[in-house]
Amino acid sequence: MISIPHKTKQFLVLLVKLLIVGGAFYFIYNQLANNDKLDWQKFLVLFHKNQSVLGIGFILLLSVLNRLFEILKWKYLVSYLKPISLAEATKQVLAGLTAGLFTPNGVGEYAGKALYFDKKDTKKVVFLNLVCNGIQMILTVIFGVFGLLYFNAQYNVITPKTIAILFGACFLLFGILFFSKKVNIKGYSIEKLIHKTNEIPKSIHEKNTFLAILRYLVFSHQYYFLFLAFDVDLPYLILISAVSSVYFLASSLPTFQFLDFAVKGSVAVYFFGILGVNEWVVVFVTTLMWFLNVVLPVVIGSYYVLNFTPRPLNGDYIDKTN
């Protein structure tokens, strides 16, 4: 085994941290500065017309609650492994979000969180993060399917034949998963994952599910209130069903975290275009959602990434933020 000098290791760690933070800020700047669909002139006119300290504060509060519920979910899930404080959970979630910004489907988040734990617990931490994200995805699918069915009943976007094919494909997929649950891939199987999930106390699952529902309601209604701020006057159920449909379909597509708002924006333009909403409004609302719920947390997470030092071989990680 090759031994790397301590100074060299320190330099490599610093380089990796700078690459993560630098890459995150580059992608953020690139998306905001080079998106020709963002009409800042129209936005500023509308902002001056509808500006309200109370309204801005309310939208920011929803962003704080969105991330807070995610942090609490992680705190309660990790308590199965070891108890951590709210401050520690905040560091891990925001640093993980920063690390996952430009990785496919945010997989860097898993590695970012695992670095805060002993190496022997890496698989457990990755599994807990899978559970944390999994319940959010399940809720996105459930709310999204109902939203899509309601939206489709009003505007007939998808033909009955297509719906039948989609449901048939879903049942077929569930059937395949059920009958292949004992099939092992590198020591893992669906049955084993279910067994591991059931080992987590019921009380933790209940808290996780409750917080995931709250988080879904918060960010979907933040979307809704932003459309109201942009003078979009549509019935509540129509607007919410469109939002849930967009999140469902966009979340089903594999993408990079930094491109998430672009994917959601493309799907949103289609759905809200059917409702007669101007494209520039849809793009701005989607971009603001991304800025408030990804960019701002990443800015804070960058601080934690830069102040993180890998744990020594026989000790805990060193965190300069304490």
C-alpha positions, 0 to 999 in steps of 0.5 A: 500500500502506497503511503501518502505524505501528510503534507501531500494529503492535506494539499489533496484534501484542500484541492478537492474542497476547492474543486467542490465549492468552485464547481458549485459556484461556477455552475450556479453563476453559469445557469443564472448568467447565461439563461437567455429565457430569464427576462430580468427587465420584466422581473424587476418591473413586476417586483417593484409593482408587487414588492412586499416585505411581508411577502418576501419574508414569507417566501424565505420562511418557506425555504427555511422550513423546507430545509429544516424539515429535511435536516430534522428527517436526517437527525431522527434517522441518524439517531438509529446509528448515533444521536447527533445535534441539530447543528451537526445534522445541519452541517451534514445535510448542507455539506452533502447538498453542496457535494452532490450539486454536480453529480448524477442524481445528487449521489455526491450527497451520500459520500458527503454525509458519510465523511462525517462518520466512522469508515465502518459505518459508511454503508449504514449512513448511505442506507439511511440517506437512501431511506431519507430520500426514498420516502420523499420520492415515494410521496412525490410519486403518490401526490404526483400521480393524483395531481396528474390524473386530476390535471388530465381529467381537466385538460386531457393531456394524456389519452386513456390508452396511454394511461392504461399502458402506463399503469400496466407498465407500473404493475408489471414493474412491481410484479418483476420486483416482487418475484425478484426480491430474493435475487442478490446483486453484490450481496444486496437484494430487495428483500434484504433492503426491506428487512434492513428498513424494518429494523429501524424503529417504527417511531423514527419511520413515523417522524420521517414520513410526517416530516416528508409530508410537511416538506412536500406541502411546503415546497409545493405551496412555495411554488404556488405562492410564487405563481400568485406573486407573478399575477398568475390567477388560476384555481387552487386545485388546477395550479397545485395539480400542475405543480405536483405533476411537474415535480413527479415527472421531473423527478422521474428523469435522471439528471444532475442536481445543478440541472434540476431547475432546468429539467423542472423548468422544461416540464413546467413550461409544457404544463403551465403553457397549457394553462396559458401562463407566460413562459418567462413567468414559468422560467422565473418561478422555477429558477427562484425555487432553485435559487431559494432551495438549492443555491442559498443552502449550497452557499452555507454548505460551502462554508462547512465543506471548506472547514471540514478536515478528514478524520484521523485514522484513530479519531473523529473528523475535525470540524473547524466550524465548532 
